[in-house]
Amino acid sequence: MSSDGMIRFQTTSSRLREETLELTVYRENTTGRTARLQVNVASSLLAPPHLMIHRPLGDHAYYEVTGPEIYRVGVQPGAALTYANGVGTIDEATLKRFEYVVVGDASSVEGLAAPYDEEETKQVVHVENLDDGLDLFEFWQTNQNSDQVSSRRPEPRIFST
């Protein structure tokens, strides 16, 4: 949402002159929004947020959560999050889990756009589910220096309009 229908970004890199990106977004002002919707949603229902990776000096990096105010719950087509008494719930059978997140490279215009064009981007990182008591460090030690992604074909997110 934007008052002028545009959202603007600038790359982060070690170049002397950075590039900019303007995206057209939903145009709206906040005058008609006089109340907020308070809702509690279990963290286990939330999809992981998309990220930007910034490497301003090239030798170190940090990640930025894209749209930290947006909480997303993946559901099967036709399903909806139920909202009652301030709590959002979903039937477990209609919950949709995604096996990747978009990680846009903030040093390029394409990377800046990636989290906002997730149906088309190739800038994705696979998510490893550590269910059934599997420890993160144990998984890392067991699978170090091995290919964990070539055989994966994650189902892309598809949005209806």
C-alpha positions as CSV (number, residue, x, y, z in Angstrom):
1,M,0.0,0.0,0.0
2,S,1.3,3.4,-0.9
3,S,-0.1,6.9,-1.1
4,D,1.4,7.5,-4.5
5,G,1.2,3.9,-5.8
6,M,5.0,3.4,-5.8
7,I,7.5,1.8,-3.5
8,R,11.2,2.6,-4.0
9,F,14.3,0.7,-3.2
10,Q,18.1,1.2,-3.5
11,T,20.7,-1.4,-3.9
12,T,23.3,-2.0,-1.2
13,S,26.8,-2.8,-2.4
14,S,30.3,-1.4,-2.4
15,R,29.8,0.4,-5.7
16,L,30.2,4.2,-5.8
17,R,26.8,4.6,-7.4
18,E,23.9,2.4,-6.4
19,E,20.9,1.5,-8.6
20,T,17.3,2.1,-7.7
21,L,14.1,0.2,-8.3
22,E,10.5,1.5,-8.4
23,L,7.6,-0.9,-8.1
24,T,4.0,-0.2,-8.6
25,V,1.9,-1.2,-5.6
26,Y,-1.6,-0.9,-4.3
27,R,-2.5,2.7,-4.0
28,E,-4.3,3.7,-0.9
29,N,-4.0,6.3,1.9
30,T,-4.7,5.6,5.5
31,T,-7.6,8.0,6.1
32,G,-10.2,5.2,5.7
33,R,-8.3,2.9,8.1
34,T,-9.5,3.9,11.5
35,A,-9.3,0.6,13.4
36,R,-6.9,-2.3,13.6
37,L,-7.6,-6.0,13.5
38,Q,-6.1,-7.7,16.5
39,V,-5.5,-11.4,15.9
40,N,-3.4,-14.1,17.5
41,V,-2.0,-16.8,15.2
42,A,0.1,-19.7,16.4
43,S,3.7,-19.3,15.2
44,S,3.6,-22.9,13.8
45,L,1.1,-21.7,11.2
46,L,3.3,-18.9,9.9
47,A,5.2,-19.2,6.7
48,P,8.8,-18.1,7.0
49,P,9.3,-14.5,5.8
50,H,11.2,-13.5,2.7
51,L,14.6,-12.0,3.1
52,M,17.1,-9.6,1.5
53,I,20.8,-10.3,1.8
54,H,23.0,-7.2,2.1
55,R,26.8,-7.4,1.4
56,P,27.8,-3.7,1.6
57,L,31.5,-4.3,1.8
58,G,31.6,-7.7,0.2
59,D,33.3,-9.6,3.0
60,H,30.4,-9.8,5.4
61,A,26.7,-9.9,5.1
62,Y,23.4,-9.3,7.0
63,Y,19.9,-10.3,6.3
64,E,16.8,-8.1,6.4
65,V,13.3,-9.5,6.8
66,T,11.2,-8.2,3.9
67,G,7.9,-6.8,5.1
68,P,8.3,-7.7,8.8
69,E,4.7,-6.4,9.5
70,I,3.3,-9.1,7.2
71,Y,2.4,-12.5,8.6
72,R,1.6,-15.1,6.0
73,V,-0.2,-18.4,6.5
74,G,-0.2,-20.8,3.6
75,V,-3.4,-22.6,2.8
76,Q,-4.7,-24.9,0.1
77,P,-6.7,-23.3,-2.7
78,G,-10.2,-22.6,-1.5
79,A,-9.3,-22.7,2.2
80,A,-9.3,-19.7,4.5
81,L,-8.0,-18.8,7.9
82,T,-10.8,-18.8,10.4
83,Y,-11.0,-15.7,12.7
84,A,-13.0,-15.9,15.9
85,N,-12.6,-14.2,19.2
86,G,-9.3,-12.7,18.2
87,V,-7.7,-16.0,17.3
88,G,-6.8,-17.1,13.7
89,T,-7.0,-20.9,13.2
90,I,-6.9,-23.2,10.2
91,D,-7.8,-26.9,9.8
92,E,-4.4,-28.7,9.7
93,A,-5.5,-30.6,6.6
94,T,-5.7,-27.3,4.6
95,L,-2.4,-25.9,5.8
96,K,0.2,-25.5,3.1
97,R,3.9,-25.6,3.9
98,F,6.5,-24.2,1.5
99,E,10.0,-25.7,1.2
100,Y,11.7,-22.4,0.4
101,V,12.0,-18.7,1.0
102,V,13.0,-16.0,-1.3
103,V,16.3,-14.4,-0.5
104,G,16.8,-11.4,-2.7
105,D,20.4,-10.1,-3.3
106,A,20.1,-6.5,-2.4
107,S,23.1,-5.6,-4.6
108,S,21.1,-6.0,-7.8
109,V,17.8,-4.6,-9.0
110,E,16.6,-8.1,-9.7
111,G,17.4,-9.1,-6.1
112,L,15.5,-6.1,-4.8
113,A,12.4,-7.2,-6.8
114,A,12.7,-10.9,-5.9
115,P,10.6,-10.9,-2.7
116,Y,7.8,-9.0,-4.5
117,D,7.9,-11.3,-7.6
118,E,8.2,-14.7,-6.0
119,E,6.4,-16.5,-8.7
120,E,9.2,-15.6,-11.2
121,T,12.4,-15.3,-9.2
122,K,15.2,-17.9,-9.0
123,Q,16.6,-16.3,-5.9
124,V,15.3,-18.9,-3.4
125,V,16.8,-20.8,-0.5
126,H,15.5,-24.2,0.5
127,V,14.2,-24.7,4.0
128,E,15.2,-27.8,5.9
129,N,12.5,-29.0,8.3
130,L,14.0,-30.2,11.6
131,D,10.9,-32.1,12.8
132,D,11.0,-35.3,14.9
133,G,13.6,-34.0,17.3
134,L,16.4,-33.5,14.8
135,D,18.9,-31.0,16.1
136,L,20.2,-28.2,13.8
137,F,23.8,-28.8,14.6
138,E,23.5,-32.6,14.3
139,F,22.0,-32.2,10.9
140,W,24.8,-29.8,9.9
141,Q,27.5,-32.1,11.1
142,T,25.9,-35.2,9.4
143,N,25.4,-33.4,6.1
144,Q,28.4,-31.1,5.9
145,N,29.8,-30.4,2.4
146,S,27.0,-32.4,0.7
147,D,24.5,-31.4,-1.9
148,Q,21.1,-31.0,-0.2
149,V,19.3,-29.1,-3.0
150,S,19.9,-30.4,-6.5
151,S,17.2,-33.1,-6.2
152,R,14.6,-30.7,-4.7
153,R,11.8,-29.3,-6.9
154,P,9.9,-27.0,-4.6
155,E,6.3,-26.3,-5.4
156,P,6.1,-22.6,-6.4
157,R,3.6,-20.3,-4.7
158,I,0.8,-19.5,-7.0
159,F,-1.5,-16.5,-6.4
160,S,-5.0,-16.1,-7.7
161,T,-6.2,-12.7,-8.6
